[in-house]
Amino acid sequence: MPPLPKLSGREAVRVFERLGWTVARQKGSHITLAKDNNIATLSVPDHKELAKGTLRSLIRAFGVTISEFNEKISR
């Protein structure tokens, strides 16, 4: 399994935007993302560094692999 990167919540949101999701709203410390033709919305915590388990869970919920996610990161 490829290693998970260390990302902040905002950095993770930028990667998910490259994967076709858009920011729907932000309330408090969570950013909610939505995708066209998809009923579900997903919430990303706006933390300085996401815990590895949280990031892995978000990647799985967004329907991509860790490899696909890592390819979209451009630093």
MOPAC internal coordinates of N, CA, C and O (Angstrom, degrees):
PM7 1SCF
backbone

  N    0.0000 0     0.00 0     0.00 0    0    0    0
  C    1.4475 1     0.00 0     0.00 0    1    0    0
  C    1.5280 1   108.19 1     0.00 0    2    1    0
  O    1.2310 1   120.08 1   -46.41 1    3    2    1
  N    1.3253 1   117.44 1   133.59 1    3    2    1
  C    1.4687 1   120.57 1   178.77 1    5    3    2
  C    1.5295 1   110.69 1   -65.08 1    6    5    3
  O    1.2310 1   120.35 1   -29.08 1    7    6    5
  N    1.3314 1   116.94 1   150.92 1    7    6    5
  C    1.4666 1   119.45 1   179.76 1    9    7    6
  C    1.5188 1   111.23 1   -71.06 1   10    9    7
  O    1.2310 1   121.55 1   -30.17 1   11   10    9
  N    1.3220 1   114.64 1   149.83 1   11   10    9
  C    1.4602 1   120.30 1   175.98 1   13   11   10
  C    1.5248 1   109.23 1   -85.20 1   14   13   11
  O    1.2310 1   120.28 1   -43.37 1   15   14   13
  N    1.3263 1   117.06 1   136.63 1   15   14   13
  C    1.4686 1   119.58 1   177.71 1   17   15   14
  C    1.5252 1   110.54 1   -77.47 1   18   17   15
  O    1.2310 1   120.55 1   -19.02 1   19   18   17
  N    1.3270 1   116.55 1   160.98 1   19   18   17
  C    1.4626 1   121.20 1   172.64 1   21   19   18
  C    1.5162 1   106.65 1   -92.24 1   22   21   19
  O    1.2310 1   120.92 1   -64.87 1   23   22   21
  N    1.3293 1   115.85 1   115.13 1   23   22   21
  C    1.4613 1   121.38 1  -177.33 1   25   23   22
  C    1.5150 1   110.46 1  -132.10 1   26   25   23
  O    1.2310 1   121.03 1   -27.03 1   27   26   25
  N    1.3176 1   115.64 1   152.97 1   27   26   25
  C    1.4638 1   120.27 1   169.73 1   29   27   26
  C    1.5235 1   107.50 1   -82.94 1   30   29   27
  O    1.2310 1   120.55 1    -9.61 1   31   30   29
  N    1.3062 1   116.55 1   170.39 1   31   30   29
  C    1.4570 1   120.77 1   177.56 1   33   31   30
  C    1.5174 1   111.97 1   -61.63 1   34   33   31
  O    1.2310 1   120.23 1   138.60 1   35   34   33
  N    1.3234 1   117.16 1   -41.40 1   35   34   33
  C    1.4735 1   121.10 1  -179.85 1   37   35   34
  C    1.5237 1   111.74 1   -67.04 1   38   37   35
  O    1.2310 1   120.14 1   142.72 1   39   38   37
  N    1.3419 1   117.33 1   -37.28 1   39   38   37
  C    1.4680 1   120.15 1   177.20 1   41   39   38
  C    1.5272 1   110.14 1   -65.36 1   42   41   39
  O    1.2310 1   120.62 1   139.79 1   43   42   41
  N    1.3236 1   116.42 1   -40.21 1   43   42   41
  C    1.4641 1   120.27 1   178.19 1   45   43   42
  C    1.5279 1   110.49 1   -64.06 1   46   45   43
  O    1.2310 1   120.17 1   140.24 1   47   46   45
  N    1.3253 1   117.28 1   -39.76 1   47   46   45
  C    1.4682 1   121.11 1   178.54 1   49   47   46
  C    1.5331 1   109.96 1   -61.17 1   50   49   47
  O    1.2310 1   119.87 1   138.25 1   51   50   49
  N    1.3316 1   117.86 1   -41.75 1   51   50   49
  C    1.4730 1   120.79 1   178.96 1   53   51   50
  C    1.5282 1   111.05 1   -61.54 1   54   53   51
  O    1.2310 1   120.49 1   140.83 1   55   54   53
  N    1.3306 1   116.67 1   -39.17 1   55   54   53
  C    1.4680 1   119.79 1   178.41 1   57   55   54
  C    1.5232 1   109.96 1   -66.53 1   58   57   55
  O    1.2310 1   119.98 1   135.99 1   59   58   57
  N    1.3348 1   117.64 1   -44.01 1   59   58   57
  C    1.4615 1   120.30 1   179.00 1   61   59   58
  C    1.5267 1   111.56 1   -64.64 1   62   61   59
  O    1.2310 1   119.95 1   148.81 1   63   62   61
  N    1.3386 1   117.70 1   -31.19 1   63   62   61
  C    1.4639 1   120.15 1   175.36 1   65   63   62
  C    1.5309 1   110.27 1   -65.17 1   66   65   63
  O    1.2310 1   120.19 1   142.60 1   67   66   65
  N    1.3194 1   117.25 1   -37.40 1   67   66   65
  C    1.4718 1   120.26 1   176.10 1   69   67   66
  C    1.5239 1   111.71 1   -65.91 1   70   69   67
  O    1.2310 1   120.73 1   158.20 1   71   70   69
  N    1.3307 1   116.21 1   -21.80 1   71   70   69
  C    1.4688 1   121.39 1   179.21 1   73   71   70
  C    1.5368 1   111.80 1   -92.25 1   74   73   71
  O    1.2310 1   119.79 1  -172.75 1   75   74   73
  N    1.3360 1   118.00 1     7.25 1   75   74   73
  C    1.4604 1   120.62 1   173.33 1   77   75   74
  C    1.5142 1   116.26 1   105.97 1   78   77   75
  O    1.2310 1   119.22 1   179.25 1   79   78   77
  N    1.3183 1   119.10 1    -0.75 1   79   78   77
  C    1.4623 1   121.78 1   178.55 1   81   79   78
  C    1.5205 1   109.33 1   -90.51 1   82   81   79
  O    1.2310 1   120.28 1   -24.86 1   83   82   81
  N    1.3313 1   117.08 1   155.14 1   83   82   81
  C    1.4561 1   121.50 1   178.39 1   85   83   82
  C    1.5273 1   109.40 1  -127.45 1   86   85   83
  O    1.2310 1   121.15 1   -27.38 1   87   86   85
  N    1.3247 1   115.41 1   152.62 1   87   86   85
  C    1.4625 1   120.31 1   177.71 1   89   87   86
  C    1.5241 1   107.92 1   -74.54 1   90   89   87
  O    1.2310 1   120.60 1   -57.93 1   91   90   89
  N    1.3213 1   116.45 1   122.07 1   91   90   89
  C    1.4625 1   121.45 1   179.21 1   93   91   90
  C    1.5294 1   110.31 1   -89.79 1   94   93   91
  O    1.2310 1   121.11 1   138.26 1   95   94   93
  N    1.3355 1   115.49 1   -41.74 1   95   94   93
  C    1.4684 1   120.00 1  -179.50 1   97   95   94
  C    1.5254 1   108.60 1  -171.41 1   98   97   95
  O    1.2310 1   121.56 1   -10.77 1   99   98   97
  N    1.3272 1   114.62 1   169.23 1   99   98   97
  C    1.4558 1   120.80 1   173.06 1  101   99   98
  C    1.5070 1   107.69 1  -136.20 1  102  101   99
  O    1.2310 1   121.16 1   -49.90 1  103  102  101
  N    1.3174 1   115.38 1   130.10 1  103  102  101
  C    1.4480 1   120.43 1   176.59 1  105  103  102
  C    1.5213 1   107.43 1  -131.77 1  106  105  103
  O    1.2310 1   120.85 1   -63.68 1  107  106  105
  N    1.3095 1   115.98 1   116.32 1  107  106  105
  C    1.4602 1   119.66 1  -178.07 1  109  107  106
  C    1.5152 1   110.60 1    66.56 1  110  109  107
  O    1.2310 1   121.01 1    51.35 1  111  110  109
  N    1.3317 1   115.68 1  -128.65 1  111  110  109
  C    1.4492 1   119.91 1  -174.78 1  113  111  110
  C    1.5239 1   113.11 1  -100.91 1  114  113  111
  O    1.2310 1   119.91 1  -158.69 1  115  114  113
  N    1.3258 1   117.78 1    21.31 1  115  114  113
  C    1.4627 1   120.86 1   178.75 1  117  115  114
  C    1.5253 1   110.77 1  -127.66 1  118  117  115
  O    1.2310 1   121.28 1   -43.92 1  119  118  117
  N    1.3285 1   115.15 1   136.08 1  119  118  117
  C    1.4605 1   122.26 1   178.63 1  121  119  118
  C    1.5176 1   106.86 1  -106.11 1  122  121  119
  O    1.2310 1   120.40 1   -55.62 1  123  122  121
  N    1.3273 1   116.85 1   124.38 1  123  122  121
  C    1.4564 1   121.85 1  -178.50 1  125  123  122
  C    1.5206 1   109.58 1   -98.35 1  126  125  123
  O    1.2310 1   120.82 1   -50.88 1  127  126  125
  N    1.3257 1   116.04 1   129.12 1  127  126  125
  C    1.4574 1   122.88 1  -179.90 1  129  127  126
  C    1.5174 1   109.94 1  -111.62 1  130  129  127
  O    1.2310 1   120.77 1   -31.94 1  131  130  129
  N    1.3263 1   116.14 1   148.06 1  131  130  129
  C    1.4599 1   122.60 1   178.05 1  133  131  130
  C    1.5160 1   108.83 1  -135.35 1  134  133  131
  O    1.2310 1   120.87 1   -19.57 1  135  134  133
  N    1.3137 1   115.93 1   160.43 1  135  134  133
  C    1.4561 1   121.54 1   178.29 1  137  135  134
  C    1.5163 1   108.21 1  -134.02 1  138  137  135
  O    1.2310 1   120.71 1   -39.52 1  139  138  137
  N    1.3423 1   116.25 1   140.48 1  139  138  137
  C    1.4594 1   119.97 1   178.60 1  141  139  138
  C    1.5205 1   109.65 1   -56.85 1  142  141  139
  O    1.2310 1   120.72 1   -34.37 1  143  142  141
  N    1.3106 1   116.22 1   145.63 1  143  142  141
  C    1.4568 1   123.58 1   178.73 1  145  143  142
  C    1.5257 1   112.81 1    60.20 1  146  145  143
  O    1.2310 1   119.90 1  -153.95 1  147  146  145
  N    1.3128 1   117.79 1    26.05 1  147  146  145
  C    1.4502 1   121.72 1   178.39 1  149  147  146
  C    1.5230 1   107.69 1  -134.44 1  150  149  147
  O    1.2310 1   120.23 1   -56.47 1  151  150  149
  N    1.3080 1   117.16 1   123.53 1  151  150  149
  C    1.4578 1   121.52 1  -178.11 1  153  151  150
  C    1.5238 1   111.24 1   -69.82 1  154  153  151
  O    1.2310 1   120.46 1   143.12 1  155  154  153
  N    1.3222 1   116.73 1   -36.88 1  155  154  153
  C    1.4602 1   121.40 1  -174.41 1  157  155  154
  C    1.5269 1   112.02 1   -73.11 1  158  157  155
  O    1.2310 1   121.41 1   -34.05 1  159  158  157
  N    1.3229 1   114.91 1   145.95 1  159  158  157
  C    1.4577 1   121.54 1   169.56 1  161  159  158
  C    1.5239 1   106.67 1  -119.69 1  162  161  159
  O    1.2310 1   120.82 1   -24.92 1  163  162  161
  N    1.2996 1   116.04 1   155.08 1  163  162  161
  C    1.4530 1   120.19 1  -178.66 1  165  163  162
  C    1.5163 1   110.23 1  -126.97 1  166  165  163
  O    1.2310 1   120.85 1   -33.98 1  167  166  165
  N    1.3033 1   115.98 1   146.02 1  167  166  165
  C    1.4492 1   122.14 1  -174.54 1  169  167  166
  C    1.5261 1   110.44 1  -112.59 1  170  169  167
  O    1.2310 1   120.96 1   -53.09 1  171  170  169
  N    1.3345 1   115.77 1   126.91 1  171  170  169
  C    1.4599 1   122.10 1   179.40 1  173  171  170
  C    1.5270 1   107.99 1  -111.44 1  174  173  171
  O    1.2310 1   119.61 1   -55.13 1  175  174  173
  N    1.3313 1   118.36 1   124.87 1  175  174  173
  C    1.4665 1   119.61 1   177.63 1  177  175  174
  C    1.5268 1   110.78 1   -67.99 1  178  177  175
  O    1.2310 1   120.54 1   -43.08 1  179  178  177
  N    1.3073 1   116.58 1   136.92 1  179  178  177
  C    1.4641 1   122.19 1  -179.25 1  181  179  178
  C    1.5284 1   108.63 1   -90.70 1  182  181  179
  O    1.2310 1   120.89 1  -110.47 1  183  182  181
  N    1.3439 1   115.90 1    69.53 1  183  182  181
  C    1.4612 1   122.06 1  -178.91 1  185  183  182
  C    1.5211 1   109.85 1  -105.83 1  186  185  183
  O    1.2310 1   120.61 1   -18.18 1  187  186  185
  N    1.3319 1   116.43 1   161.82 1  187  186  185
  C    1.4649 1   120.56 1   178.82 1  189  187  186
  C    1.5144 1   111.21 1   -65.50 1  190  189  187
  O    1.2310 1   120.38 1   145.30 1  191  190  189
  N    1.3259 1   116.88 1   -34.70 1  191  190  189
  C    1.4612 1   120.99 1   175.83 1  193  191  190
  C    1.5156 1   108.14 1  -145.60 1  194  193  191
  O    1.2310 1   121.02 1   -54.18 1  195  194  193
  N    1.3394 1   115.65 1   125.82 1  195  194  193
  C    1.4550 1   120.48 1   178.29 1  197  195  194
  C    1.5255 1   109.56 1   -78.43 1  198  197  195
  O    1.2310 1   120.81 1   -39.36 1  199  198  197
  N    1.3160 1   116.05 1   140.64 1  199  198  197
  C    1.4582 1   120.73 1   174.73 1  201  199  198
  C    1.5305 1   108.58 1   -66.26 1  202  201  199
  O    1.2310 1   120.53 1   -32.35 1  203  202  201
  N    1.3234 1   116.59 1   147.65 1  203  202  201
  C    1.4673 1   120.27 1  -176.57 1  205  203  202
  C    1.5273 1   111.69 1   -59.43 1  206  205  203
  O    1.2310 1   119.89 1   139.78 1  207  206  205
  N    1.3270 1   117.82 1   -40.22 1  207  206  205
  C    1.4607 1   120.88 1   178.81 1  209  207  206
  C    1.5199 1   112.02 1   -64.73 1  210  209  207
  O    1.2310 1   120.66 1   141.13 1  211  210  209
  N    1.3273 1   116.35 1   -38.87 1  211  210  209
  C    1.4667 1   121.04 1   177.80 1  213  211  210
  C    1.5172 1   110.15 1   -65.17 1  214  213  211
  O    1.2310 1   120.31 1   133.99 1  215  214  213
  N    1.3220 1   117.01 1   -46.01 1  215  214  213
  C    1.4602 1   120.64 1  -179.81 1  217  215  214
  C    1.5227 1   110.80 1   -63.49 1  218  217  215
  O    1.2310 1   120.10 1   136.50 1  219  218  217
  N    1.3336 1   117.42 1   -43.50 1  219  218  217
  C    1.4658 1   120.87 1   178.59 1  221  219  218
  C    1.5350 1   110.57 1   -61.05 1  222  221  219
  O    1.2310 1   120.31 1   138.13 1  223  222  221
  N    1.3231 1   117.01 1   -41.87 1  223  222  221
  C    1.4541 1   121.61 1   178.99 1  225  223  222
  C    1.5303 1   111.43 1   -64.10 1  226  225  223
  O    1.2310 1   120.37 1   138.01 1  227  226  225
  N    1.3421 1   116.90 1   -41.99 1  227  226  225
  C    1.4675 1   120.61 1   178.16 1  229  227  226
  C    1.5216 1   111.25 1   -64.04 1  230  229  227
  O    1.2310 1   120.37 1   136.27 1  231  230  229
  N    1.3288 1   116.90 1   -43.73 1  231  230  229
  C    1.4701 1   120.57 1   179.86 1  233  231  230
  C    1.5205 1   109.74 1   -60.49 1  234  233  231
  O    1.2310 1   120.29 1   136.26 1  235  234  233
  N    1.3196 1   117.05 1   -43.74 1  235  234  233
  C    1.4647 1   121.65 1   179.10 1  237  235  234
  C    1.5321 1   110.71 1   -63.97 1  238  237  235
  O    1.2310 1   120.55 1   137.26 1  239  238  237
  N    1.3465 1   116.56 1   -42.74 1  239  238  237
  C    1.4643 1   120.87 1  -179.03 1  241  239  238
  C    1.5257 1   111.76 1   -66.87 1  242  241  239
  O    1.2310 1   120.11 1   147.87 1  243  242  241
  N    1.3388 1   117.39 1   -32.13 1  243  242  241
  C    1.4588 1   121.40 1   179.36 1  245  243  242
  C    1.5213 1   111.79 1   -76.43 1  246  245  243
  O    1.2310 1   120.23 1   170.30 1  247  246  245
  N    1.3286 1   117.16 1    -9.70 1  247  246  245
  C    1.4672 1   120.41 1   174.45 1  249  247  246
  C    1.5128 1   114.91 1    81.68 1  250  249  247
  O    1.2310 1   119.83 1  -151.20 1  251  250  249
  N    1.3285 1   117.94 1    28.80 1  251  250  249
  C    1.4636 1   121.27 1   176.26 1  253  251  250
  C    1.5281 1   108.27 1  -125.91 1  254  253  251
  O    1.2310 1   121.22 1   -14.75 1  255  254  253
  N    1.3186 1   115.27 1   165.25 1  255  254  253
  C    1.4554 1   119.48 1   176.12 1  257  255  254
  C    1.5309 1   109.36 1   -90.49 1  258  257  255
  O    1.2310 1   121.07 1   -14.89 1  259  258  257
  N    1.3126 1   115.56 1   165.11 1  259  258  257
  C    1.4627 1   119.68 1   178.16 1  261  259  258
  C    1.5277 1   109.85 1   -63.15 1  262  261  259
  O    1.2310 1   120.37 1   143.49 1  263  262  261
  N    1.3310 1   116.90 1   -36.51 1  263  262  261
  C    1.4720 1   120.56 1   178.48 1  265  263  262
  C    1.5242 1   110.95 1   -62.62 1  266  265  263
  O    1.2310 1   120.38 1   134.00 1  267  266  265
  N    1.3423 1   116.88 1   -46.00 1  267  266  265
  C    1.4758 1   120.84 1   179.10 1  269  267  266
  C    1.5209 1   110.29 1   -62.47 1  270  269  267
  O    1.2310 1   120.58 1   139.85 1  271  270  269
  N    1.3230 1   116.50 1   -40.15 1  271  270  269
  C    1.4656 1   121.67 1   179.47 1  273  271  270
  C    1.5278 1   109.73 1   -63.46 1  274  273  271
  O    1.2310 1   120.53 1   133.65 1  275  274  273
  N    1.3432 1   116.59 1   -46.35 1  275  274  273
  C    1.4650 1   120.85 1  -178.91 1  277  275  274
  C    1.5305 1   111.92 1   -63.36 1  278  277  275
  O    1.2310 1   119.86 1   147.48 1  279  278  277
  N    1.3334 1   117.87 1   -32.52 1  279  278  277
  C    1.4750 1   121.42 1   178.79 1  281  279  278
  C    1.5269 1   111.92 1   -65.38 1  282  281  279
  O    1.2310 1   120.28 1   150.14 1  283  282  281
  N    1.3201 1   117.07 1   -29.86 1  283  282  281
  C    1.4753 1   121.48 1  -177.03 1  285  283  282
  C    1.5209 1   113.83 1   -84.74 1  286  285  283
  O    1.2310 1   120.50 1   172.74 1  287  286  285
  N    1.3359 1   116.64 1    -7.26 1  287  286  285
  C    1.4676 1   120.36 1   179.08 1  289  287  286
  C    1.5239 1   107.92 1   -79.48 1  290  289  287
  O    1.2310 1   120.64 1   -55.70 1  291  290  289
  N    1.3189 1   116.38 1   124.30 1  291  290  289
  C    1.4633 1   120.04 1   174.99 1  293  291  290
  C    1.5094 1   107.78 1  -128.35 1  294  293  291
  O    1.2310 1   121.14 1   -69.24 1  295  294  293
  N    1.2719 1   115.42 1   110.76 1  295  294  293
  C    1.4709 1   119.68 1  -178.31 1  297  295  294
  C    1.4793 1   109.74 1  -104.66 1  298  297  295
  O    1.2310 1   120.10 1   180.00 1  299  298  297

